[in-house]
Amino acid sequence: MATSSVPESSMAEFDSSCVGSDYAEIIVLRHGETAWNADRRIQGQLDVELNDAGRQQAALLGDRLSKEPKISLVYSSDLARAYETAQIIAARCGGLKGGGESRDRFHQRCTSSLQRIGNKHKAERVVVVSHGAVIETLDKQASPDGRSVRYVLNASVNIFHVYDDGKWTIKSWGDVSHLNQTGSLQSDFGRDEKSG
């Protein structure tokens, strides 16, 4: 994953009361809906763009996050659906920029990337825009008790606390309340392991 810094003109005072000094709060989001999502087709690594509903979902995510405590950075997969979601969110959060992610072995890449981000941004909040399968992998890492992986809906908010020692906790999972207000959660897509 690559990073982008916050332009000086959009920097705001950091509210340290919202994030503990011993962890990073990482908001992991699934990209907005694509036409393939709506048709329940597997995208995998195909570079499918957001549809109009997905753009609306991304805007609603951005609106929600812009009203919450300050975001330091936005990280993103380099696939169009995630990158566009990240760009829309960043624009609504004061001009943050998103970057692309490298492709290593899947589980190791996912978990080590989030751990590195957590180590780098202790006492900060950052956003990672990714894909359903990646978020499911992060859920497994944060839930070593062996419970089954939870479904990941498009444009859902999943908040992890990542500590230096490799301990992860989940603060919030699958929150789509920002979509329910406007009827943007029209489908049940994302409720299988083949979603992308």
Buried (B, 14 or more C-beta within 10 A) or exposed (E): BEBBEBEEEEEEEBEEEEBEEEBBBBBBBBBBBBBBBBEBBEBEEEEBBBBEBBBBBBBBBBBBBBEEBBBBBBBBBBBBBBBBBBBBBBBBBBEBBBBBBEEEEEEEBBBEBBBEBBEEBBBBBBBBBBBBBBBBBBBBBBBEEEEEBBBBBBBBBBBBBBBEEEEBEBBEBBBBEBBEEEEBBEEEBBEEEEBB
